[in-house]
């Protein structure tokens, strides 16, 4: 397993742990542990990107309000 830095770990801790039925079925169909790791990693990175985009949006709106 790869070791993730503290920034990524922070986002994973707050991650929604409920899988969609589609993602769960994809995970069940995976034949190897490598495929299962890839699916898990893909989900974790998508969540980190969503959280990062949300933070950027909030910071952008805050800066806009402060500069007005």
PDB file of N, H, CA, C and O in Angstrom:
ATOM      1  N   UNK A   1       0.854  -1.182   0.000  1.00  0.00           N
ATOM      2  CA  UNK A   1       0.000   0.000   0.000  1.00  0.00           C
ATOM      3  C   UNK A   1       0.893   1.237   0.000  1.00  0.00           C
ATOM      4  O   UNK A   1       1.954   1.256   0.624  1.00  0.00           O
ATOM      5  N   UNK A   2       0.447   2.253  -0.703  1.00  0.00           N
ATOM      6  H   UNK A   2      -0.415   2.237  -1.210  1.00  0.00           H
ATOM      7  CA  UNK A   2       1.240   3.468  -0.770  1.00  0.00           C
ATOM      8  C   UNK A   2       1.015   4.318   0.469  1.00  0.00           C
ATOM      9  O   UNK A   2      -0.052   4.290   1.083  1.00  0.00           O
ATOM     10  N   UNK A   3       2.034   5.066   0.815  1.00  0.00           N
ATOM     11  H   UNK A   3       2.901   5.089   0.317  1.00  0.00           H
ATOM     12  CA  UNK A   3       1.924   5.961   1.961  1.00  0.00           C
ATOM     13  C   UNK A   3       1.516   7.332   1.437  1.00  0.00           C
ATOM     14  O   UNK A   3       2.188   7.893   0.572  1.00  0.00           O
ATOM     15  N   UNK A   4       0.425   7.869   1.955  1.00  0.00           N
ATOM     16  H   UNK A   4      -0.121   7.413   2.658  1.00  0.00           H
ATOM     17  CA  UNK A   4      -0.086   9.152   1.499  1.00  0.00           C
ATOM     18  C   UNK A   4       0.386  10.269   2.411  1.00  0.00           C
ATOM     19  O   UNK A   4       0.545  10.074   3.616  1.00  0.00           O
ATOM     20  N   UNK A   5       0.609  11.445   1.828  1.00  0.00           N
ATOM     21  H   UNK A   5       0.480  11.603   0.849  1.00  0.00           H
ATOM     22  CA  UNK A   5       1.044  12.567   2.652  1.00  0.00           C
ATOM     23  C   UNK A   5      -0.119  13.110   3.491  1.00  0.00           C
ATOM     24  O   UNK A   5      -1.273  12.728   3.291  1.00  0.00           O
ATOM     25  N   UNK A   6       0.195  13.986   4.411  1.00  0.00           N
ATOM     26  H   UNK A   6       1.132  14.296   4.574  1.00  0.00           H
ATOM     27  CA  UNK A   6      -0.795  14.470   5.380  1.00  0.00           C
ATOM     28  C   UNK A   6      -1.950  15.213   4.717  1.00  0.00           C
ATOM     29  O   UNK A   6      -3.077  15.153   5.208  1.00  0.00           O
ATOM     30  N   UNK A   7      -1.692  15.911   3.615  1.00  0.00           N
ATOM     31  H   UNK A   7      -0.776  15.959   3.217  1.00  0.00           H
ATOM     32  CA  UNK A   7      -2.755  16.650   2.928  1.00  0.00           C
ATOM     33  C   UNK A   7      -3.820  15.703   2.415  1.00  0.00           C
ATOM     34  O   UNK A   7      -5.012  15.939   2.611  1.00  0.00           O
ATOM     35  N   UNK A   8      -3.398  14.635   1.759  1.00  0.00           N
ATOM     36  H   UNK A   8      -2.430  14.443   1.600  1.00  0.00           H
ATOM     37  CA  UNK A   8      -4.346  13.663   1.218  1.00  0.00           C
ATOM     38  C   UNK A   8      -5.043  12.933   2.357  1.00  0.00           C
ATOM     39  O   UNK A   8      -6.248  12.691   2.284  1.00  0.00           O
ATOM     40  N   UNK A   9      -4.309  12.579   3.407  1.00  0.00           N
ATOM     41  H   UNK A   9      -3.331  12.776   3.466  1.00  0.00           H
ATOM     42  CA  UNK A   9      -4.906  11.883   4.545  1.00  0.00           C
ATOM     43  C   UNK A   9      -6.011  12.721   5.178  1.00  0.00           C
ATOM     44  O   UNK A   9      -7.036  12.181   5.592  1.00  0.00           O
ATOM     45  N   UNK A  10      -5.813  14.031   5.256  1.00  0.00           N
ATOM     46  H   UNK A  10      -4.980  14.470   4.919  1.00  0.00           H
ATOM     47  CA  UNK A  10      -6.824  14.920   5.840  1.00  0.00           C
ATOM     48  C   UNK A  10      -8.137  14.813   5.075  1.00  0.00           C
ATOM     49  O   UNK A  10      -9.210  14.797   5.678  1.00  0.00           O
ATOM     50  N   UNK A  11      -8.058  14.740   3.754  1.00  0.00           N
ATOM     51  H   UNK A  11      -7.186  14.752   3.264  1.00  0.00           H
ATOM     52  CA  UNK A  11      -9.264  14.649   2.935  1.00  0.00           C
ATOM     53  C   UNK A  11      -9.907  13.278   3.039  1.00  0.00           C
ATOM     54  O   UNK A  11     -11.132  13.163   2.994  1.00  0.00           O
ATOM     55  N   UNK A  12      -9.095  12.231   3.178  1.00  0.00           N
ATOM     56  H   UNK A  12      -8.100  12.324   3.214  1.00  0.00           H
ATOM     57  CA  UNK A  12      -9.630  10.873   3.246  1.00  0.00           C
ATOM     58  C   UNK A  12     -10.399  10.668   4.549  1.00  0.00           C
ATOM     59  O   UNK A  12     -11.412   9.967   4.563  1.00  0.00           O
ATOM     60  N   UNK A  13      -9.934  11.267   5.636  1.00  0.00           N
ATOM     61  H   UNK A  13      -9.112  11.836   5.625  1.00  0.00           H
ATOM     62  CA  UNK A  13     -10.601  11.096   6.927  1.00  0.00           C
ATOM     63  C   UNK A  13     -12.036  11.596   6.858  1.00  0.00           C
ATOM     64  O   UNK A  13     -12.930  10.986   7.446  1.00  0.00           O
ATOM     65  N   UNK A  14     -12.272  12.702   6.144  1.00  0.00           N
ATOM     66  H   UNK A  14     -11.546  13.197   5.667  1.00  0.00           H
ATOM     67  CA  UNK A  14     -13.620  13.244   6.029  1.00  0.00           C
ATOM     68  C   UNK A  14     -14.417  12.648   4.880  1.00  0.00           C
ATOM     69  O   UNK A  14     -15.512  13.122   4.576  1.00  0.00           O
ATOM     70  N   UNK A  15     -13.888  11.626   4.245  1.00  0.00           N
ATOM     71  H   UNK A  15     -12.999  11.242   4.491  1.00  0.00           H
ATOM     72  CA  UNK A  15     -14.498  11.062   3.044  1.00  0.00           C
ATOM     73  C   UNK A  15     -15.795  10.332   3.351  1.00  0.00           C
ATOM     74  O   UNK A  15     -15.923   9.655   4.372  1.00  0.00           O
ATOM     75  N   UNK A  16     -16.744  10.484   2.453  1.00  0.00           N
ATOM     76  H   UNK A  16     -16.640  11.034   1.624  1.00  0.00           H
ATOM     77  CA  UNK A  16     -18.008   9.760   2.565  1.00  0.00           C
ATOM     78  C   UNK A  16     -17.709   8.280   2.382  1.00  0.00           C
ATOM     79  O   UNK A  16     -17.139   7.887   1.364  1.00  0.00           O
ATOM     80  N   UNK A  17     -18.081   7.464   3.340  1.00  0.00           N
ATOM     81  H   UNK A  17     -18.544   7.783   4.167  1.00  0.00           H
ATOM     82  CA  UNK A  17     -17.739   6.037   3.290  1.00  0.00           C
ATOM     83  C   UNK A  17     -18.826   5.195   2.648  1.00  0.00           C
ATOM     84  O   UNK A  17     -18.708   3.970   2.600  1.00  0.00           O
ATOM     85  N   UNK A  18     -19.876   5.822   2.158  1.00  0.00           N
ATOM     86  H   UNK A  18     -19.972   6.817   2.197  1.00  0.00           H
ATOM     87  CA  UNK A  18     -20.958   5.089   1.510  1.00  0.00           C
ATOM     88  C   UNK A  18     -20.643   4.965   0.022  1.00  0.00           C
ATOM     89  O   UNK A  18     -20.455   5.965  -0.671  1.00  0.00           O
ATOM     90  N   UNK A  19     -20.590   3.730  -0.456  1.00  0.00           N
ATOM     91  H   UNK A  19     -20.742   2.917   0.106  1.00  0.00           H
ATOM     92  CA  UNK A  19     -20.316   3.484  -1.870  1.00  0.00           C
ATOM     93  C   UNK A  19     -21.619   3.424  -2.645  1.00  0.00           C
ATOM     94  O   UNK A  19     -22.636   2.950  -2.140  1.00  0.00           O
ATOM     95  N   UNK A  20     -21.578   3.904  -3.861  1.00  0.00           N
ATOM     96  H   UNK A  20     -20.752   4.290  -4.272  1.00  0.00           H
ATOM     97  CA  UNK A  20     -22.752   3.748  -4.715  1.00  0.00           C
ATOM     98  C   UNK A  20     -22.864   2.276  -5.098  1.00  0.00           C
ATOM     99  O   UNK A  20     -21.887   1.530  -5.044  1.00  0.00           O
ATOM    100  N   UNK A  21     -24.054   1.878  -5.478  1.00  0.00           N
ATOM    101  H   UNK A  21     -24.849   2.483  -5.521  1.00  0.00           H
ATOM    102  CA  UNK A  21     -24.266   0.482  -5.872  1.00  0.00           C
ATOM    103  C   UNK A  21     -23.411   0.138  -7.088  1.00  0.00           C
ATOM    104  O   UNK A  21     -22.868  -0.962  -7.184  1.00  0.00           O
ATOM    105  N   UNK A  22     -23.296   1.082  -8.009  1.00  0.00           N
ATOM    106  H   UNK A  22     -23.737   1.976  -7.932  1.00  0.00           H
ATOM    107  CA  UNK A  22     -22.491   0.863  -9.216  1.00  0.00           C
ATOM    108  C   UNK A  22     -21.017   0.642  -8.866  1.00  0.00           C
ATOM    109  O   UNK A  22     -20.376  -0.264  -9.398  1.00  0.00           O
ATOM    110  N   UNK A  23     -20.486   1.476  -7.969  1.00  0.00           N
ATOM    111  H   UNK A  23     -21.007   2.212  -7.537  1.00  0.00           H
ATOM    112  CA  UNK A  23     -19.090   1.336  -7.563  1.00  0.00           C
ATOM    113  C   UNK A  23     -18.876   0.034  -6.796  1.00  0.00           C
ATOM    114  O   UNK A  23     -17.856  -0.633  -6.969  1.00  0.00           O
ATOM    115  N   UNK A  24     -19.837  -0.325  -5.950  1.00  0.00           N
ATOM    116  H   UNK A  24     -20.666   0.217  -5.810  1.00  0.00           H
ATOM    117  CA  UNK A  24     -19.729  -1.575  -5.201  1.00  0.00           C
ATOM    118  C   UNK A  24     -19.698  -2.768  -6.152  1.00  0.00           C
ATOM    119  O   UNK A  24     -18.903  -3.690  -5.971  1.00  0.00           O
ATOM    120  N   UNK A  25     -20.569  -2.750  -7.171  1.00  0.00           N
ATOM    121  H   UNK A  25     -21.215  -2.001  -7.319  1.00  0.00           H
ATOM    122  CA  UNK A  25     -20.584  -3.845  -8.149  1.00  0.00           C
ATOM    123  C   UNK A  25     -19.286  -3.900  -8.944  1.00  0.00           C
ATOM    124  O   UNK A  25     -18.790  -4.985  -9.247  1.00  0.00           O
ATOM    125  N   UNK A  26     -18.732  -2.735  -9.285  1.00  0.00           N
ATOM    126  H   UNK A  26     -19.136  -1.854  -9.039  1.00  0.00           H
ATOM    127  CA  UNK A  26     -17.441  -2.698  -9.982  1.00  0.00           C
ATOM    128  C   UNK A  26     -16.356  -3.318  -9.105  1.00  0.00           C
ATOM    129  O   UNK A  26     -15.509  -4.067  -9.592  1.00  0.00           O
ATOM    130  N   UNK A  27     -16.385  -3.005  -7.820  1.00  0.00           N
ATOM    131  H   UNK A  27     -17.073  -2.397  -7.424  1.00  0.00           H
ATOM    132  CA  UNK A  27     -15.406  -3.549  -6.880  1.00  0.00           C
ATOM    133  C   UNK A  27     -15.547  -5.071  -6.777  1.00  0.00           C
ATOM    134  O   UNK A  27     -14.548  -5.788  -6.747  1.00  0.00           O
ATOM    135  N   UNK A  28     -16.793  -5.560  -6.723  1.00  0.00           N
ATOM    136  H   UNK A  28     -17.605  -4.977  -6.747  1.00  0.00           H
ATOM    137  CA  UNK A  28     -17.022  -7.010  -6.637  1.00  0.00           C
ATOM    138  C   UNK A  28     -16.540  -7.736  -7.892  1.00  0.00           C
ATOM    139  O   UNK A  28     -16.049  -8.862  -7.806  1.00  0.00           O
ATOM    140  N   UNK A  29     -16.677  -7.097  -9.059  1.00  0.00           N
ATOM    141  H   UNK A  29     -17.076  -6.183  -9.128  1.00  0.00           H
ATOM    142  CA  UNK A  29     -16.263  -7.726 -10.319  1.00  0.00           C
ATOM    143  C   UNK A  29     -14.750  -7.753 -10.501  1.00  0.00           C
ATOM    144  O   UNK A  29     -14.240  -8.534 -11.305  1.00  0.00           O
ATOM    145  N   UNK A  30     -14.035  -6.919  -9.775  1.00  0.00           N
ATOM    146  H   UNK A  30     -14.450  -6.285  -9.122  1.00  0.00           H
ATOM    147  CA  UNK A  30     -12.576  -6.874  -9.916  1.00  0.00           C
ATOM    148  C   UNK A  30     -11.989  -8.235  -9.553  1.00  0.00           C
ATOM    149  O   UNK A  30     -12.324  -8.816  -8.521  1.00  0.00           O
ATOM    150  N   UNK A  31     -11.120  -8.724 -10.409  1.00  0.00           N
ATOM    151  H   UNK A  31     -10.849  -8.252 -11.247  1.00  0.00           H
ATOM    152  CA  UNK A  31     -10.568 -10.066 -10.221  1.00  0.00           C
ATOM    153  C   UNK A  31      -9.304 -10.087  -9.368  1.00  0.00           C
ATOM    154  O   UNK A  31      -9.042 -11.063  -8.664  1.00  0.00           O
ATOM    155  N   UNK A  32      -8.535  -9.031  -9.429  1.00  0.00           N
ATOM    156  H   UNK A  32      -8.748  -8.238 -10.001  1.00  0.00           H
ATOM    157  CA  UNK A  32      -7.266  -9.048  -8.698  1.00  0.00           C
ATOM    158  C   UNK A  32      -7.256  -7.974  -7.617  1.00  0.00           C
ATOM    159  O   UNK A  32      -8.050  -7.034  -7.638  1.00  0.00           O
ATOM    160  N   UNK A  33      -6.348  -8.138  -6.689  1.00  0.00           N
ATOM    161  H   UNK A  33      -5.703  -8.901  -6.672  1.00  0.00           H
ATOM    162  CA  UNK A  33      -6.190  -7.146  -5.624  1.00  0.00           C
ATOM    163  C   UNK A  33      -5.706  -5.825  -6.219  1.00  0.00           C
ATOM    164  O   UNK A  33      -6.034  -4.755  -5.707  1.00  0.00           O
ATOM    165  N   UNK A  34      -4.928  -5.897  -7.299  1.00  0.00           N
ATOM    166  H   UNK A  34      -4.662  -6.767  -7.716  1.00  0.00           H
ATOM    167  CA  UNK A  34      -4.451  -4.675  -7.959  1.00  0.00           C
ATOM    168  C   UNK A  34      -5.623  -3.873  -8.523  1.00  0.00           C
ATOM    169  O   UNK A  34      -5.639  -2.646  -8.414  1.00  0.00           O
ATOM    170  N   UNK A  35      -6.600  -4.547  -9.121  1.00  0.00           N
ATOM    171  H   UNK A  35      -6.587  -5.543  -9.209  1.00  0.00           H
ATOM    172  CA  UNK A  35      -7.789  -3.859  -9.636  1.00  0.00           C
ATOM    173  C   UNK A  35      -8.572  -3.217  -8.497  1.00  0.00           C
ATOM    174  O   UNK A  35      -9.048  -2.088  -8.623  1.00  0.00           O
ATOM    175  N   UNK A  36      -8.704  -3.933  -7.392  1.00  0.00           N
ATOM    176  H   UNK A  36      -8.318  -4.850  -7.290  1.00  0.00           H
ATOM    177  CA  UNK A  36      -9.438  -3.401  -6.239  1.00  0.00           C
ATOM    178  C   UNK A  36      -8.713  -2.197  -5.646  1.00  0.00           C
ATOM    179  O   UNK A  36      -9.350  -1.226  -5.236  1.00  0.00           O
ATOM    180  N   UNK A  37      -7.384  -2.257  -5.599  1.00  0.00           N
ATOM    181  H   UNK A  37      -6.866  -3.045  -5.931  1.00  0.00           H
ATOM    182  CA  UNK A  37      -6.611  -1.108  -5.110  1.00  0.00           C
ATOM    183  C   UNK A  37      -6.791   0.089  -6.030  1.00  0.00           C
ATOM    184  O   UNK A  37      -6.930   1.221  -5.566  1.00  0.00           O
ATOM    185  N   UNK A  38      -6.789  -0.167  -7.344  1.00  0.00           N
ATOM    186  H   UNK A  38      -6.677  -1.086  -7.721  1.00  0.00           H
ATOM    187  CA  UNK A  38      -6.965   0.920  -8.306  1.00  0.00           C
ATOM    188  C   UNK A  38      -8.329   1.587  -8.133  1.00  0.00           C
ATOM    189  O   UNK A  38      -8.419   2.815  -8.136  1.00  0.00           O
ATOM    190  N   UNK A  39      -9.378   0.801  -7.984  1.00  0.00           N
ATOM    191  H   UNK A  39      -9.305  -0.196  -7.982  1.00  0.00           H
ATOM    192  CA  UNK A  39     -10.730   1.344  -7.800  1.00  0.00           C
ATOM    193  C   UNK A  39     -10.786   2.183  -6.523  1.00  0.00           C
ATOM    194  O   UNK A  39     -11.358   3.273  -6.514  1.00  0.00           O
ATOM    195  N   UNK A  40     -10.194   1.671  -5.455  1.00  0.00           N
ATOM    196  H   UNK A  40      -9.730   0.785  -5.462  1.00  0.00           H
ATOM    197  CA  UNK A  40     -10.173   2.387  -4.177  1.00  0.00           C
ATOM    198  C   UNK A  40      -9.398   3.691  -4.304  1.00  0.00           C
ATOM    199  O   UNK A  40      -9.852   4.740  -3.848  1.00  0.00           O
ATOM    200  N   UNK A  41      -8.215   3.617  -4.933  1.00  0.00           N
ATOM    201  H   UNK A  41      -7.846   2.765  -5.304  1.00  0.00           H
ATOM    202  CA  UNK A  41      -7.377   4.804  -5.103  1.00  0.00           C
ATOM    203  C   UNK A  41      -8.086   5.849  -5.965  1.00  0.00           C
ATOM    204  O   UNK A  41      -8.028   7.044  -5.675  1.00  0.00           O
ATOM    205  N   UNK A  42      -8.754   5.395  -7.024  1.00  0.00           N
ATOM    206  H   UNK A  42      -8.802   4.424  -7.260  1.00  0.00           H
ATOM    207  CA  UNK A  42      -9.488   6.296  -7.920  1.00  0.00           C
ATOM    208  C   UNK A  42     -10.577   7.038  -7.144  1.00  0.00           C
ATOM    209  O   UNK A  42     -10.757   8.242  -7.330  1.00  0.00           O
ATOM    210  N   UNK A  43     -11.299   6.334  -6.283  1.00  0.00           N
ATOM    211  H   UNK A  43     -11.153   5.356  -6.133  1.00  0.00           H
ATOM    212  CA  UNK A  43     -12.363   6.943  -5.480  1.00  0.00           C
ATOM    213  C   UNK A  43     -11.773   7.950  -4.486  1.00  0.00           C
ATOM    214  O   UNK A  43     -12.320   9.037  -4.297  1.00  0.00           O
ATOM    215  N   UNK A  44     -10.660   7.584  -3.856  1.00  0.00           N
ATOM    216  H   UNK A  44     -10.215   6.701  -4.009  1.00  0.00           H
ATOM    217  CA  UNK A  44     -10.024   8.473  -2.885  1.00  0.00           C
ATOM    218  C   UNK A  44      -9.543   9.758  -3.562  1.00  0.00           C
ATOM    219  O   UNK A  44      -9.720  10.849  -3.020  1.00  0.00           O
ATOM    220  N   UNK A  45      -8.940   9.632  -4.740  1.00  0.00           N
ATOM    221  H   UNK A  45      -8.797   8.746  -5.181  1.00  0.00           H
ATOM    222  CA  UNK A  45      -8.430  10.810  -5.443  1.00  0.00           C
ATOM    223  C   UNK A  45      -9.569  11.693  -5.944  1.00  0.00           C
ATOM    224  O   UNK A  45      -9.455  12.918  -5.923  1.00  0.00           O
ATOM    225  N   UNK A  46     -10.660  11.088  -6.390  1.00  0.00           N
ATOM    226  H   UNK A  46     -10.753  10.093  -6.408  1.00  0.00           H
ATOM    227  CA  UNK A  46     -11.818  11.878  -6.827  1.00  0.00           C
ATOM    228  C   UNK A  46     -12.366  12.685  -5.657  1.00  0.00           C
ATOM    229  O   UNK A  46     -12.742  13.846  -5.814  1.00  0.00           O
ATOM    230  N   UNK A  47     -12.409  12.061  -4.485  1.00  0.00           N
ATOM    231  H   UNK A  47     -12.104  11.117  -4.357  1.00  0.00           H
ATOM    232  CA  UNK A  47     -12.901  12.765  -3.297  1.00  0.00           C
ATOM    233  C   UNK A  47     -11.961  13.910  -2.927  1.00  0.00           C
ATOM    234  O   UNK A  47     -12.414  15.009  -2.608  1.00  0.00           O
ATOM    235  N   UNK A  48     -10.659  13.653  -2.969  1.00  0.00           N
ATOM    236  H   UNK A  48     -10.292  12.759  -3.228  1.00  0.00           H
ATOM    237  CA  UNK A  48      -9.688  14.702  -2.632  1.00  0.00           C
ATOM    238  C   UNK A  48      -9.811  15.881  -3.599  1.00  0.00           C
ATOM    239  O   UNK A  48      -9.716  17.037  -3.186  1.00  0.00           O
ATOM    240  N   UNK A  49     -10.022  15.589  -4.883  1.00  0.00           N
ATOM    241  H   UNK A  49     -10.099  14.650  -5.218  1.00  0.00           H
ATOM    242  CA  UNK A  49     -10.187  16.662  -5.872  1.00  0.00           C
ATOM    243  C   UNK A  49     -11.465  17.456  -5.602  1.00  0.00           C
ATOM    244  O   UNK A  49     -11.456  18.684  -5.691  1.00  0.00           O
ATOM    245  N   UNK A  50     -12.557  16.775  -5.274  1.00  0.00           N
ATOM    246  H   UNK A  50     -12.564  15.777  -5.202  1.00  0.00           H
ATOM    247  CA  UNK A  50     -13.813  17.466  -4.961  1.00  0.00           C
ATOM    248  C   UNK A  50     -13.640  18.385  -3.753  1.00  0.00           C
ATOM    249  O   UNK A  50     -14.093  19.530  -3.762  1.00  0.00           O
ATOM    250  N   UNK A  51     -12.984  17.872  -2.721  1.00  0.00           N
ATOM    251  H   UNK A  51     -12.617  16.942  -2.714  1.00  0.00           H
ATOM    252  CA  UNK A  51     -12.765  18.664  -1.506  1.00  0.00           C
ATOM    253  C   UNK A  51     -11.875  19.863  -1.806  1.00  0.00           C
ATOM    254  O   UNK A  51     -12.121  20.962  -1.310  1.00  0.00           O
ATOM    255  N   UNK A  52     -10.849  19.653  -2.611  1.00  0.00           N
ATOM    256  H   UNK A  52     -10.649  18.760  -3.014  1.00  0.00           H
ATOM    257  CA  UNK A  52      -9.934  20.732  -2.975  1.00  0.00           C
ATOM    258  C   UNK A  52     -10.658  21.804  -3.784  1.00  0.00           C
ATOM    259  O   UNK A  52     -10.471  22.998  -3.548  1.00  0.00           O
ATOM    260  N   UNK A  53     -11.478  21.379  -4.730  1.00  0.00           N
ATOM    261  H   UNK A  53     -11.630  20.409  -4.921  1.00  0.00           H
ATOM    262  CA  UNK A  53     -12.237  22.337  -5.543  1.00  0.00           C
ATOM    263  C   UNK A  53     -13.206  23.140  -4.692  1.00  0.00           C
ATOM    264  O   UNK A  53     -13.390  24.337  -4.912  1.00  0.00           O
ATOM    265  N   UNK A  54     -13.829  22.476  -3.715  1.00  0.00           N
ATOM    266  H   UNK A  54     -13.680  21.504  -3.536  1.00  0.00           H
ATOM    267  CA  UNK A  54     -14.754  23.168  -2.804  1.00  0.00           C
ATOM    268  C   UNK A  54     -14.010  24.221  -1.999  1.00  0.00           C
ATOM    269  O   UNK A  54     -14.486  25.346  -1.843  1.00  0.00           O
ATOM    270  N   UNK A  55     -12.827  23.847  -1.482  1.00  0.00           N
ATOM    271  H   UNK A  55     -12.441  22.934  -1.609  1.00  0.00           H
ATOM    272  CA  UNK A  55     -12.039  24.793  -0.690  1.00  0.00           C
ATOM    273  C   UNK A  55     -11.626  25.991  -1.533  1.00  0.00           C
ATOM    274  O   UNK A  55     -11.671  27.126  -1.056  1.00  0.00           O
ATOM    275  N   UNK A  56     -11.224  25.755  -2.779  1.00  0.00           N
ATOM    276  H   UNK A  56     -11.188  24.834  -3.166  1.00  0.00           H
ATOM    277  CA  UNK A  56     -10.835  26.851  -3.670  1.00  0.00           C
ATOM    278  C   UNK A  56     -12.016  27.766  -3.955  1.00  0.00           C
ATOM    279  O   UNK A  56     -11.858  28.986  -3.999  1.00  0.00           O
ATOM    280  N   UNK A  57     -13.183  27.198  -4.146  1.00  0.00           N
ATOM    281  H   UNK A  57     -13.311  26.207  -4.110  1.00  0.00           H
ATOM    282  CA  UNK A  57     -14.387  27.985  -4.403  1.00  0.00           C
ATOM    283  C   UNK A  57     -14.716  28.867  -3.205  1.00  0.00           C
ATOM    284  O   UNK A  57     -15.029  30.047  -3.363  1.00  0.00           O
ATOM    285  N   UNK A  58     -14.646  28.297  -2.015  1.00  0.00           N
ATOM    286  H   UNK A  58     -14.392  27.339  -1.886  1.00  0.00           H
ATOM    287  CA  UNK A  58     -14.936  29.060  -0.794  1.00  0.00           C
ATOM    288  C   UNK A  58     -13.910  30.172  -0.609  1.00  0.00           C
ATOM    289  O   UNK A  58     -14.274  31.302  -0.284  1.00  0.00           O
ATOM    290  N   UNK A  59     -12.627  29.862  -0.812  1.00  0.00           N
ATOM    291  H   UNK A  59     -12.331  28.944  -1.077  1.00  0.00           H
ATOM    292  CA  UNK A  59     -11.588  30.888  -0.672  1.00  0.00           C
ATOM    293  C   UNK A  59     -11.770  31.998  -1.703  1.00  0.00           C
ATOM    294  O   UNK A  59     -11.600  33.177  -1.393  1.00  0.00           O
ATOM    295  N   UNK A  60     -12.116  31.617  -2.923  1.00  0.00           N
ATOM    296  H   UNK A  60     -12.254  30.659  -3.175  1.00  0.00           H
ATOM    297  CA  UNK A  60     -12.341  32.611  -3.970  1.00  0.00           C
ATOM    298  C   UNK A  60     -13.494  33.534  -3.628  1.00  0.00           C
ATOM    299  O   UNK A  60     -13.404  34.747  -3.814  1.00  0.00           O
ATOM    300  N   UNK A  61     -14.587  32.956  -3.124  1.00  0.00           N
ATOM    301  H   UNK A  61     -14.661  31.970  -2.973  1.00  0.00           H
ATOM    302  CA  UNK A  61     -15.751  33.765  -2.743  1.00  0.00           C
ATOM    303  C   UNK A  61     -15.423  34.671  -1.557  1.00  0.00           C
ATOM    304  O   UNK A  61     -15.860  35.820  -1.503  1.00  0.00           O
ATOM    305  N   UNK A  62     -14.652  34.144  -0.610  1.00  0.00           N
ATOM    306  H   UNK A  62     -14.296  33.210  -0.653  1.00  0.00           H
ATOM    307  CA  UNK A  62     -14.259  34.942   0.560  1.00  0.00           C
ATOM    308  C   UNK A  62     -13.398  36.121   0.133  1.00  0.00           C
ATOM    309  O   UNK A  62     -13.621  37.249   0.571  1.00  0.00           O
ATOM    310  N   UNK A  63     -12.410  35.860  -0.725  1.00  0.00           N
ATOM    311  H   UNK A  63     -12.228  34.943  -1.080  1.00  0.00           H
ATOM    312  CA  UNK A  63     -11.546  36.946  -1.214  1.00  0.00           C
ATOM    313  C   UNK A  63     -12.350  37.989  -1.978  1.00  0.00           C
ATOM    314  O   UNK A  63     -12.111  39.188  -1.838  1.00  0.00           O
ATOM    315  N   UNK A  64     -13.296  37.536  -2.779  1.00  0.00           N
ATOM    316  H   UNK A  64     -13.490  36.562  -2.893  1.00  0.00           H
ATOM    317  CA  UNK A  64     -14.138  38.458  -3.546  1.00  0.00           C
ATOM    318  C   UNK A  64     -14.938  39.355  -2.607  1.00  0.00           C
ATOM    319  O   UNK A  64     -15.053  40.557  -2.843  1.00  0.00           O
ATOM    320  N   UNK A  65     -15.490  38.771  -1.541  1.00  0.00           N
ATOM    321  H   UNK A  65     -15.396  37.794  -1.350  1.00  0.00           H
ATOM    322  CA  UNK A  65     -16.275  39.551  -0.584  1.00  0.00           C
ATOM    323  C   UNK A  65     -15.390  40.540   0.172  1.00  0.00           C
ATOM    324  O   UNK A  65     -15.795  41.676   0.419  1.00  0.00           O
ATOM    325  N   UNK A  66     -14.177  40.106   0.540  1.00  0.00           N
ATOM    326  H   UNK A  66     -13.848  39.183   0.339  1.00  0.00           H
ATOM    327  CA  UNK A  66     -13.270  40.985   1.281  1.00  0.00           C
ATOM    328  C   UNK A  66     -12.787  42.147   0.414  1.00  0.00           C
ATOM    329  O   UNK A  66     -12.571  43.250   0.917  1.00  0.00           O
ATOM    330  N   UNK A  67     -12.619  41.908  -0.868  1.00  0.00           N
ATOM    331  H   UNK A  67     -12.794  41.012  -1.277  1.00  0.00           H
ATOM    332  CA  UNK A  67     -12.135  42.953  -1.772  1.00  0.00           C
ATOM    333  C   UNK A  67     -13.235  43.910  -2.217  1.00  0.00           C
ATOM    334  O   UNK A  67     -12.947  44.953  -2.803  1.00  0.00           O
ATOM    335  N   UNK A  68     -14.479  43.567  -1.947  1.00  0.00           N
ATOM    336  H   UNK A  68     -14.713  42.719  -1.471  1.00  0.00           H
ATOM    337  CA  UNK A  68     -15.595  44.446  -2.365  1.00  0.00           C
ATOM    338  C   UNK A  68     -15.789  45.592  -1.408  1.00  0.00           C
ATOM    339  O   UNK A  68     -16.678  46.420  -1.609  1.00  0.00           O
TER     340      UNK A  68
END
